[in-house]
Amino acid sequence: MHPSPPEDRDGLLDAFEQNCQAIIDLGLSCRESDFEIQTECPGWTVKDQIAHVVGAEKSFAGIPTPRVEVPDYPHIRSEFGRRIEHDVEARRGIPGKLVVHELADHLPIRMAALRAAATPLDEVIGGIFGPETTYGTQLRRRVLDTWVHEQDIRAALDRPGDLDSPGAAVFVDAIFRSLPRIVAREARVPIGHAVVLDVTGPLVGREGARVIEAEDGRPLGAPLFTGAEPTATDELPRITGIKLTTEALTRRAAGRRSTDEIRYTVHGDEEVARRVLDALVITP
């Protein structure tokens, strides 16, 4: 993948700050009517996206979430979704510019606290993702989440950008890491078949997964590009290649666009490619 995702603590914090600053800059450029534009995230406007980001970061900083009554919106499909909606609902009556300034005021405080804490990436912490979550896992999730919401705002405002940023690399890396599971379990690609994702840019990358038979006879996804030399007994897999842009891949993997709404080309089995793309969503 080029550019490659940040792996160290400072690089991940820089990626997170860049995502949030981009959201602030986009928000400051909005007219009040722009804040009410619906985004590709079901049920949320541009302002709702910003409200979610600032609300989530205040929650992680230990600032209590406002307690409000959340209506039964059609886009709320789980208790987790309802919890997230509290931050958005609490700010629905506030002008968009004020929500942007709330994030702009909070971000320097939040970043100073995160950098001063010097928490190791492998330290186990509590939080909304459970007590077994490491700080590194949670930080990557925040980079991923804020970048996806930045892209939601960009798409709504027709202001494309940051598709080759560190945040983009973190998200594409998460897609690549999920590919073996998706290919074997969700898409149910047959044993002996392999799928290769070829991302053409602005972020360029390639990842593949093959389906092998586990010891218990069940299909198991395995990375295709391991760097290991094949042995004489290795059976060559049937390969289906899917070529698409960074935007098409990430909008699909974020669940924002259906397979029918993105452009891609297939070399190999069209049905297998379709099943993989239909199953490719990695966000909650």
ABEGO torsion letter per residue (X at the ends): XOBBBBABAAAAAAAAAAAAAAAAAAAAABBAAAAABBBABBGBBAAAAAAAAAAAAAAAAGBBBBBBBBBBBAABABAAAAAAAAAAAAAAABBAAAAAAAAAAAAAAAAAAAAAAGBBAABBBBEAAEAABBAAAAAAAAAAAAAAAAAAAAAAAGBBEGAABAAAAAAAAAAAAAAAAAAAAAAGBBBGBBBBBBBAOABBBBBBBBBBBBAAGBBBBBBABAGBBBBAABBBBBBBBBBBBAAAAAAAAAGABBAAABBBBBBEBAAAAAAAAAAABABX
